[in-house]
Amino acid sequence: MPFVPATDVTLSSAVHDPRGRLVPAIERLAPALKATFSHVALNISDATAPDVVTAARSLLDAEIIFHPAGEAMIGCRRRDAVRLGLRSDAVLYSDPDHLLRWIEFGPDNLRGILTGHAAIDFLVIGRSAQALSAEPRRLRETERLVNHIHTLITGERWDLMFAVRRMSKNAAALIVEHGKVDTLANDVEWPLLAREAGLNVGYAESDALFYRTIEEFGAPADTGDEEPLQWIRRMEFAAQHASAMRRFLK
């Protein structure tokens, strides 16, 4: 029997895939995605391969808007994707590659989190200790510092830099209206903003979430740890997150 979500949940995502690497996964997983989410809302970069747009429209019935490509505005693009989800009772924001792997390798876990945390307004979904232990070293070492600062601010030990969030309609509207961070550091801004607003904020984790660059989507292993530039980029991302947390210091 097909899975029917217990709540009306839109999958919102910002997509940048110039080489069309997501297309085979969309084709393979479209039935599971349509059975899990009531709507799919995508904010797609203008550099994304046309085949990705075609697959999303034809196989997912996705609502699509477009944005200029550019890493500096990813947080803004994510907010705009969430805005499209405000038609629903809840929104799951996830970067597309994370979500496709999650629904393929942990579908029951994904569905359980969607339906089992309905009372939480803003749910951060992170990687389990087991999943984190297998991540690239450059992620583990730089993200540990961001997570530690967040723990000092909130007392919560969460995995923050993975961009998977389940939001009630009220929480999603808060993020759309009051979110200001336009970089990847929205990973820390959104939950801290929800906490500051007095919303019910919580955490869940999964063994099935893991990282690949979009260029290596579907690859058996990440290869970036031997590239100096990839380390520099992760350190820059961590610095952006640290800066975004300053405004929440009491």
Secondary structure, 3 states (H helix, E strand, C coil): CCCCCCCCEEEEEEECCCCCCCHHHHHHHHHHHHHHCCEEEEEEECCCCHHHHHHHHHHHCCEEEEECCCHHHHHHHHHHHHHHHHHCCEEEEECHHHHHHHHHHCHHHHHHHHHHCCCCCEEEEEECHHHHHCCCHHHHHHHHHHHHHHHHHHCCCCCCCCCEEEEEHHHHHHHHHHCCCCCCCHHHHHHHHHHHCCCCEEEEEECCCCCCCHHHCCCCCCCHHHCHHHHHHHHHHHHHHHHHHHHHCC
